[in-house]
Amino acid sequence: MSSRIKSSKVKEVIKENINNAGHVIEEEEVIESSKEFDVNKYTIGSTQREVTLEIGPDQDELTITVQDISWSRRNQIVSKCVAWDNLGNTNFDGDAYIRQCLKEMIVDAPWGKTTEAFLVRINTELGRALETLVPSAFETVDEKDVDDLKKGL
């Protein structure tokens, strides 16, 4: 997901410089924001929510309580899961990333506390279902964003 700067409404033009041909070459504007920014909309609180996952071919239902990971905490976990070698190459441990996120995100589950010992014992079906809860370690960039970057937008 990417952010885009949206233009605000122009309240008034307070100064214009016009050349001899009558073209505006410079203008200074007073910008009026269209609405107040609500920072609470973009922060992670201690809000917990129940999530029901369907597990395996029998679609067994598993209800657990989870909480979101903040952007900063996700970045800290990613950093711990990246290793550098002497040549400057990197190696990302996706397994460690997913396990660490799950341990922090799952607040209440039928098995009790989500621990390393529990996570290394689960089968693929439960693992895949739990993995859907984990935020992507690296954002993907869509083609339009890449094209905009190339154009300098």
N, C-alpha and C positions, 0 to 999 in steps of 0.2 A: 504494500500500500504506500502511496506517495502523497506528499502534501503539495498543495498548489496555493499560490498567492492569488487571492481574488481581489479585483479592483474595488475600491470603495467609491462611494458617491462623492462627486465634487460639489462642494458647497458653493464656492465662488472662485473666480479667477481674480487675484488681487493685483497682478502686474503683468503687462505684456510688452515685449520688445518687438517692434515691427520694422522690417528692413525697407529700403527705398521702393521696392516693388510691391509693398503692401502685404508681404507674407509674415506671419508670426514666426519669429525665430527662437523665442524663449518665452515661457510663461511660468508664473509661480502660482500654485494652487493651494487652497486650504481644503484639506480632506476631512470629510465627515464620515465616520464609521457607520455602516448600516445598522449594526446592533452591538450590544455589549458582549464581550467574550466571556463565556461561562467556563472557567477553569475546572470546576467540579465535574463537568461532563467528561473530562479527560484525565481524571485521577483515579487510582485504585484505592479503595477503602478496605475496610475489614469485612466487606460484604461476602457472605458465603451463599452458595446456591446448591440446590439438589440437582443432580444430573442422573438420568436413567440411560444406561447403555444396553444395547442388545449384543449378547455374546454368542458366538458360534452359530452353527447351522440350525440349532433348535431355537435360536433367538431368545435365549434365557435373559431375563431382565435383571440388571444390576443397578441399584440406586446407591449413589455415593454423594457425599457433600464435598464440594471443591471451592477453592478461592483462586482468583486470578493472580498471576505474577506480574509485578510492575515491569515496565520497560527496563529500568535500571537493573533490577534483580536478574532479569533474563540475560542482559548483557554480561553480568558478572558470571553467571553460570556458563555462558558461551566461552568467555575468556578462560575459565578453568578447564574447559574441555578442548582447548587448542594447545597443541604442543609444537614447538619450533625445533628444527634440527640445526646443526652447525652451518649448513649451507643456506639457511634462511627459508627452507621449505616448511610448510605447515601441515599438520595432521589434525583433523577434527574427530573427536570421539563422540559420535552421535549416540551411541548406547549410553554413555555416562551422562550426556545432556538430557536424554529422555528420562532416565532413572532419577536424576537430581530434581528435575521439574516435577515429576510425579510425587516424589517425597514431600515437596513443598506445597503442591497444589491440593492433594487429597487430604482433607481434614477429618473425614469420618467415612469408614467403610466397614463392611461385614467382617473383614479380617483384622480389624483394629488399626494400629498405626502402620502406615506404609513404610516399610524398611527395605534396606538393601537385601536382607535375607529373604524377605517375601518376594521381591521383584525378580530375583534370580531363579525362583522356583516356579513361576507361573508359565502356562503354556502360550503358544502363539496366538490363539484365539482371544484370550483375555488381554495379552500384551497389545495386540492390534487395537482392541477396543479402548484401552486406557491411553494408548498413544494418540488417539484422536483429540484428547484433551490438551495436549502439549502444544504451546505456540511454536511456530516455525523458528528455527535458530537463525536463519538468514532470510531476509525479505527477498522476494522475487520482484524483478522489475519488468513491467510489461513493455511491449514493443513501442507503444506510444510515448512512454516516458523516455526510452532510449532515443527515439527520434527527436523528442524535444530537447534532450541534452546535447545531441549532435548539432541542432540548430541554434543552440545557445539560449533557449527559452527557459 
